[in-house]
Amino acid sequence: MTAKIIYFTVNGKLERAEFGAHCSAADVKDLFHAAAEAGPRHILKMYDMSGSVLNISPQLEANSEDSHYRLEVVASDLQSVAVLPELDGMEHRLHRLESKVTEDVAKTPEIICKLKSQVETFKRKLESVAHLSWMGLFKDDQHISTFSSNTPRLSVQEERQQVHNKFLNLSSLQVTEEVREHLKTPIFDNWQWEEAEMLVLLQVMYTDLDFLTAFHIQLDNLQNFLFEVYCHYNTIPFHNFQHCFCVTQMMYGLMWLTDLRSKLESIDLLIMLTSALCHDLDHPGYNNVYQINAQTDLALRYNDMSPLENHHCAVAFGILSKPECNIFKNLTSEQYKHVRGGMIKCILATDMARHNEILNKFKVMQPLFDFSNTDHKELMKIMVKVSDISNEARPMAVAEPWLDCLLQEFFNQSDTEKLKGLPVTPFMDRDKVSKPSSQTSFIRFVLLPLFTELTKLFPCLEEHILEPVQRALQYYSEMERATKEEQEEGGTNKP
């Protein structure tokens, strides 16, 4: 089988890596971690010749020496770390990689041989120092477990604990200025980052907006809060923690692009960012229409009035009620009242059943908008709404996979509705909805009117969110036409 060859520079030196089609995403990431001589506590990113971030995965495109990529450690440890876990981790990953790559390409690549030699040399140096013998370094390899596809799957609790441990380890790293600046843009690619890394980036958002200083938020409280938020997002196709991160990151980016820091008080920015973070907590993957028609506990509890959004709010303040997670504990009573009221308004505004009501109200006040007018704080709700449904403002390579996730969740709901004899939500019916048709209507009648109004207030957003959405409409319109032509040709060619 032909191996995929990747040329890249790391620390200014040109390297070459090979891997086959059977390599997993974890194997490929481990390969490049080893090449960069980076431990599991470091974050790596790959860039192409133009400086765009590439996904370090089996889908990484082969290149040549002339079009080599650039591999960088974008977050590095500021403190010393124990040598043993780093060394064991590197040796274990090399062992896995050697087995996997040899299976694919029938030989051990030169880069892995070189790295194995470096690890062995380092071990021999350590073994020669008597006072380091307690570190447990041995000459035999019996302590290295062989990678097996039969490795037991971790429980949810074990997976969460892994994410928690990695998050706390990574939180001491210094994220580069390049990544911090990229985090402020709508083109940020969530698919490049693991969940623990996303938690680090969320921490960066709170620190870079100076919330920890302004509101006396203790770092351990913030970390506990972020992790609890992560734990309260379910593993479902769309409304999951990755979606939460994307919405929060877009909200963060819009704050910087529109210079909201000079227009709104810091406490209002805190409301908006935290609302984005919490806006879909414990989402079950079935929307309000389903909740009401199925007479679920949530619908009964909230009297059919935005049951999900009310639940998201309740879960958010349930997390905040824990002393170790309460990032608002040092606010004054008036400040807390303002934050709680603002968050409830922002999260309830994400109910799409209220979309036209909120948009029409904003349209009326937009021509005379005054940032100092308390009534005009409706802007906060609009910004959270825009962030919530902003995927199509992102590059197509980022946005389209999210559409696939959304349709999967929609189809799961319509299948359940059919099984239970409930009314089937039309735009979720897999028998009636296609990928392009679902987006052309949504973009034309929901996204464009909303984004156009916000762009009137912030003209700088035209190139960042309005134009990308217009391009997305063109993309899906062409896809829809092509699909119809194929269907018509198929009907014509039938005997």
C-alpha positions in Angstrom: 0.0 0.0 0.0 1.3 3.4 -0.9 2.4 5.6 2.0 1.4 9.2 2.3 4.5 11.4 2.5 4.5 14.7 4.3 7.3 17.2 4.3 7.4 19.7 7.1 9.8 21.9 9.0 10.1 21.8 12.8 12.5 24.0 14.6 13.8 25.2 11.3 14.7 21.8 10.0 13.1 20.0 7.1 11.6 16.6 8.1 9.7 13.9 6.3 7.0 11.7 7.7 5.2 8.7 6.2 1.9 7.1 7.2 -0.7 4.9 5.5 -4.4 4.9 5.2 -4.9 2.7 8.3 -3.4 5.2 10.7 -5.8 6.8 13.1 -6.0 10.5 13.9 -4.4 9.8 17.3 -1.5 7.9 15.5 -0.9 10.8 13.2 -0.9 13.3 16.0 1.5 11.1 18.0 3.8 10.9 15.0 4.1 14.7 14.8 4.3 15.1 18.5 7.3 12.8 18.4 8.8 14.6 15.5 8.6 17.9 17.4 10.0 16.2 20.5 6.9 17.4 22.3 5.2 15.7 25.2 1.5 15.2 25.7 1.3 18.5 27.6 2.2 20.5 24.5 -0.1 21.7 21.8 1.0 21.4 18.2 -0.4 23.1 15.1 0.5 22.6 11.4 0.5 25.5 8.9 0.7 25.4 5.1 2.9 27.8 3.0 0.2 30.5 3.2 0.1 30.3 7.0 -3.3 28.6 7.2 -3.9 26.1 10.0 -4.1 22.5 8.7 -5.9 19.6 10.4 -3.3 17.1 11.8 -5.1 14.0 10.7 -4.9 11.1 8.3 -6.6 13.4 5.7 -3.5 15.7 5.7 -2.6 16.2 2.1 0.7 14.8 0.8 3.1 17.5 -0.4 6.6 18.0 -1.7 9.8 19.6 -0.3 9.0 22.8 -2.1 5.5 23.0 -0.6 6.5 21.8 2.9 4.3 22.5 5.9 5.4 24.1 9.1 5.0 22.3 12.5 5.0 24.5 15.6 4.5 24.0 19.3 1.9 26.8 19.9 1.7 26.2 23.6 4.7 25.3 25.7 5.3 24.5 29.3 6.4 27.3 31.5 7.3 25.0 34.4 9.4 22.0 34.7 7.6 18.7 34.4 8.4 15.2 35.6 10.6 13.4 33.1 9.2 9.9 33.6 5.6 10.5 32.3 7.1 12.4 29.3 9.6 9.7 28.5 7.1 6.8 29.0 4.5 8.6 26.9 6.9 9.2 24.1 8.3 5.7 24.1 4.7 4.2 24.2 3.6 6.4 21.3 6.7 5.5 19.3 6.0 1.8 19.9 2.4 2.2 18.7 3.4 4.2 15.7 6.1 1.8 14.6 3.6 -1.1 14.7 0.9 0.9 12.9 3.1 2.4 10.2 5.0 -0.8 9.6 1.7 -2.5 9.0 0.8 0.2 6.4 4.1 0.7 4.6 6.0 -2.6 5.3 9.0 -0.7 6.8 9.9 1.5 9.7 10.3 5.1 8.5 13.7 6.7 9.2 12.2 9.4 11.4 10.9 6.8 13.9 14.2 4.9 13.9 15.9 8.2 14.7 13.5 9.1 17.5 13.8 5.6 19.0 17.5 6.0 19.1 17.2 9.4 20.8 14.9 8.0 23.5 17.2 5.1 24.2 20.2 7.4 24.4 18.3 9.6 26.9 17.3 6.6 29.0 20.9 5.4 29.2 22.0 8.8 30.4 19.4 8.9 33.1 20.2 5.3 34.2 23.8 6.3 34.8 22.8 8.8 37.4 22.3 6.9 40.7 20.1 9.5 42.4 17.5 9.2 39.5 17.0 5.4 39.9 13.7 6.1 41.8 12.2 7.2 38.5 11.7 3.6 37.5 13.6 3.6 34.2 14.4 0.0 33.1 16.4 -1.5 30.2 13.7 -4.0 29.4 10.5 -3.0 27.6 8.1 -5.1 29.7 6.4 -2.0 31.2 5.4 -0.8 27.7 1.9 -2.1 26.8 1.3 -3.0 23.2 -1.4 -1.1 21.4 -4.5 -3.2 20.7 -7.8 -2.5 19.0 -9.3 -4.5 21.9 -8.4 -1.9 24.5 -11.4 -1.5 26.7 -13.4 1.7 26.0 -13.3 4.3 28.8 -16.4 5.0 30.7 -17.9 8.5 30.5 -16.5 9.3 33.9 -13.0 8.1 32.9 -13.1 10.1 29.7 -14.1 13.2 31.7 -11.3 12.6 34.2 -8.8 12.4 31.4 -10.0 15.6 29.9 -9.9 17.2 33.4 -6.3 16.1 34.0 -5.1 17.2 30.6 -6.9 20.6 31.0 -5.2 21.3 34.3 -1.8 20.2 32.9 -2.3 22.4 29.8 -3.6 25.3 31.8 0.0 26.2 32.9 1.1 26.5 29.3 1.6 29.8 27.5 -0.6 30.0 24.4 1.2 31.9 21.6 0.3 35.3 20.5 -0.5 33.9 17.0 -3.1 31.5 18.4 -4.6 34.3 20.6 -5.0 36.5 17.6 -6.5 33.7 15.5 -9.0 33.0 18.4 -10.4 36.5 17.8 -11.5 35.7 14.2 -14.6 34.0 12.7 -12.3 31.8 10.6 -11.1 29.9 13.7 -11.3 26.1 13.1 -12.7 24.2 16.0 -11.9 20.8 14.4 -8.2 21.3 15.0 -8.6 21.3 18.8 -9.3 18.6 21.4 -11.7 19.2 24.2 -9.1 19.8 26.9 -7.4 22.3 24.5 -10.7 24.1 24.0 -11.0 24.4 27.8 -7.6 26.1 27.8 -8.7 28.5 25.0 -11.9 29.3 27.0 -9.7 30.2 29.9 -7.7 32.4 27.6 -10.9 34.3 26.6 -11.8 35.1 30.2 -8.2 36.2 31.0 -7.6 38.2 27.9 -10.9 40.1 28.4 -9.5 40.9 31.9 -12.5 39.4 33.7 -10.4 37.7 36.4 -9.0 41.0 37.5 -12.1 43.1 37.0 -14.4 40.7 38.9 -11.9 39.1 41.3 -12.4 35.7 39.7 -10.0 33.1 41.1 -8.3 30.9 38.5 -9.3 27.6 40.2 -12.9 28.7 40.3 -12.8 29.5 36.6 -11.2 26.2 35.8 -13.8 24.3 37.9 -16.6 26.2 36.3 -15.4 25.6 32.8 -14.9 21.9 33.4 -18.4 21.6 35.0 -19.8 23.3 31.9 -18.0 20.8 29.7 -19.4 17.9 31.8 -23.0 19.2 31.4 -22.9 19.1 27.6 -24.2 15.7 26.3 -22.5 13.5 23.7 -25.0 14.2 20.9 -24.4 15.0 17.2 -24.7 18.8 17.3 -25.7 20.5 20.6 -22.5 19.3 22.3 -19.5 20.9 24.0 -17.8 21.6 20.6 -20.9 23.6 19.6 -20.7 25.5 22.9 -17.1 26.3 22.2 -17.8 27.5 18.7 -20.6 29.8 19.9 -18.5 31.2 22.7 -15.5 31.7 20.3 -17.6 33.5 17.8 -19.0 35.7 20.6 -15.5 36.4 21.7 -14.4 37.2 18.1 -17.3 39.6 17.5 -16.4 41.5 20.7 -12.9 42.2 19.3 -14.0 42.9 15.7 -16.6 45.4 16.8 -14.5 46.9 19.6 -17.4 46.2 22.1 -14.9 46.7 24.9 -15.1 50.5 24.3 -18.8 50.5 23.8 -20.2 48.3 26.6 -19.3 47.9 30.2 -17.1 45.0 31.1 -19.9 43.3 33.1 -22.1 43.2 30.0 -19.3 41.5 28.1 -19.1 39.0 31.0 -22.8 38.3 30.6 -22.5 37.8 26.8 -19.5 35.5 26.9 -20.9 33.4 29.8 -24.3 33.2 28.2 -22.8 31.9 25.0 -20.9 29.3 27.1 -24.0 28.1 28.9 -26.7 28.6 26.2 -27.2 24.9 25.4 -26.3 23.2 28.7 -27.7 19.6 29.0 -29.4 19.8 25.6 -31.0 16.4 25.0 -30.8 16.5 21.2 -34.6 17.0 20.8 -36.0 20.5 20.3 -38.8 22.4 22.0 -41.4 21.2 19.5 -40.6 17.6 20.5 -40.5 18.4 24.2 -44.0 20.0 24.0 -45.6 17.4 21.7 -44.1 14.5 23.8 -45.1 16.2 27.0 -41.7 15.7 28.5 -40.8 16.6 32.1 -39.1 19.8 30.8 -42.2 20.9 28.9 -44.4 20.2 32.0 -41.9 21.9 34.3 -41.8 25.1 32.2 -45.4 25.1 31.0 -44.4 24.7 27.3 -42.6 28.1 27.4 -39.1 27.7 26.0 -38.6 24.5 28.0 -35.0 23.9 26.7 -33.8 27.5 27.2 -35.2 27.6 30.7 -33.5 24.4 31.4 -30.2 25.6 30.1 -30.5 28.6 32.4 -31.4 26.5 35.4 -28.4 24.1 34.8 -26.1 27.1 34.4 -27.0 28.6 37.7 -27.0 25.2 39.3 -23.3 24.9 38.4 -22.7 28.4 39.6 -24.3 27.6 43.0 -21.4 25.3 43.8 -18.9 27.3 45.8 -15.9 25.8 43.9 -17.5 26.8 40.5 -18.9 30.2 41.4 -17.1 32.7 39.3 -19.5 35.4 40.4 -19.0 35.0 44.2 -17.1 38.3 44.5 -19.7 40.4 42.7 -21.8 42.8 44.7 -25.4 41.9 45.1 -26.4 44.5 42.5 -23.8 43.2 40.1 -25.0 39.6 40.5 -28.6 40.7 40.0 -27.6 42.4 36.8 -25.5 39.4 35.6 -28.2 36.8 36.4 -30.9 38.9 34.7 -28.8 39.5 31.7 -27.8 35.9 31.3 -31.4 34.7 31.5 -32.5 37.2 28.8 -29.6 36.2 26.5 -30.1 32.5 26.8 -33.9 32.7 26.5 -33.4 34.8 23.4 -31.8 31.7 21.6 -35.2 30.1 21.3 -35.8 30.2 17.6 -39.5 30.5 18.2 -38.7 34.1 19.3 -36.5 34.9 16.4 -38.8 37.3 14.5 -39.9 39.0 17.7 -36.3 39.8 18.7 -35.2 40.7 15.2 -38.1 43.1 14.6 -37.5 44.9 17.9 -33.8 45.3 17.0 -34.8 46.6 13.5 -36.9 49.4 15.1 -34.1 50.6 17.5 -31.1 50.0 15.1 -31.3 53.4 13.2 -31.2 55.3 16.5 -29.0 52.9 18.4 -27.4 54.4 21.5 -24.9 52.3 23.5 -25.5 54.4 26.6 -29.3 53.7 26.5 -30.2 50.9 28.9 -33.1 49.8 26.7 -30.7 49.3 23.9 -28.9 46.5 25.7 -31.0 44.3 23.5 -27.8 44.2 21.5 -26.5 41.6 23.9 -29.3 39.3 23.0 -28.8 39.8 19.2 -25.0 39.2 19.5 -25.6 35.9 21.4 -28.2 34.9 18.8 -25.9 35.7 15.9 -23.1 33.7 17.6 -25.5 30.7 18.1 -26.3 30.3 14.4 -23.0 31.6 13.0 -21.6 28.4 11.5 -22.2 29.5 7.9 -20.1 32.6 8.5 -17.1 30.3 8.9 -15.0 28.8 6.1 -16.8 26.0 4.3 -14.3 23.4 5.5 -15.4 24.3 9.0 -19.1 25.0 8.5 -20.1 22.0 6.3 -19.2 19.3 8.8 -21.4 21.1 11.3 -24.3 21.0 8.9 -23.8 17.2 8.7 -23.9 17.0 12.5 -27.1 19.1 12.6 -28.9 17.0 10.1 -28.0 13.9 11.9 -29.6 15.3 15.1 -32.6 16.5 13.1 -33.1 13.1 11.5 -32.8 11.3 14.8 -35.6 13.5 16.1 -37.9 13.0 13.2 -37.3 9.2 13.3 -38.3 9.2 17.0 -41.4 11.3 16.2 -42.5 8.8 13.6 -41.9 5.9 16.0 -44.0 7.6 18.8 -46.7 8.7 16.5 -46.0 12.4 17.1 -46.3 15.2 14.5 -43.1 15.1 12.4 -41.2 18.4 12.3 -41.1 19.1 8.5 -37.6 20.5 8.2 -36.2 17.5 10.1 -37.8 14.7 8.0 -35.1 12.7 6.3 -37.6 11.7 3.6 -38.3 15.3 2.7 -35.2 17.4 3.4 -31.9 17.5 1.6 -28.7 19.0 2.7 -28.7 21.9 0.3 -32.5 22.6 0.6 -32.2 22.8 4.4 -29.6 25.5 4.2 -30.8 27.7 1.3 -34.1 28.4 3.2 -32.3 28.9 6.5 -29.7 31.3 5.1 -32.2 33.2 3.0 -34.9 33.7 5.6 -33.1 33.6 8.9 -29.4 34.3 8.6 -29.3 37.0 6.0 -32.0 39.3 7.6 -30.3 39.0 11.0 -26.7 39.4 9.8 -27.8 42.3 7.6 -29.3 44.3 10.5 -26.2 43.7 12.7 -23.9 44.8 9.8 -25.8 48.1 9.6 -24.8 48.8 13.2 -21.3 47.4 12.7 -20.2 47.9 9.0 -16.9 46.2 9.8 -18.8 42.9 10.1 -19.8 42.8 6.4 -16.6 41.1 5.2 -16.4 38.9 8.3 -19.9 37.4 8.6 -22.3 38.8 5.9 -20.2 38.1 2.8 -19.3 34.6 3.9 -23.0 33.8 4.5 -23.8 35.1 1.1 -21.2 32.8 -0.4 -22.6 29.9 1.6 -26.0 30.7 0.1 -24.5 30.6 -3.4 -22.7 27.3 -2.6 -25.8 25.5 -1.4 -28.0 27.0 -4.2 -25.7 25.5 -6.8 -25.6 22.2 -4.9 -29.5 22.2 -4.8 -29.7 22.9 -8.6 -27.2 20.1 -9.3 -29.2 17.7 -7.1 -32.4 18.5 -8.9 -30.8 18.0 -12.3 -29.5 14.6 -11.2 -33.0 13.6 -10.0 -34.6 14.8 -13.2 -32.0 12.9 -15.3 -32.6 9.8 -13.2 -36.3 10.1 -13.8 -35.9 10.6 -17.5 -33.5 7.6 -17.9 -35.9 5.2 -16.1 -37.2 2.4 -18.4 
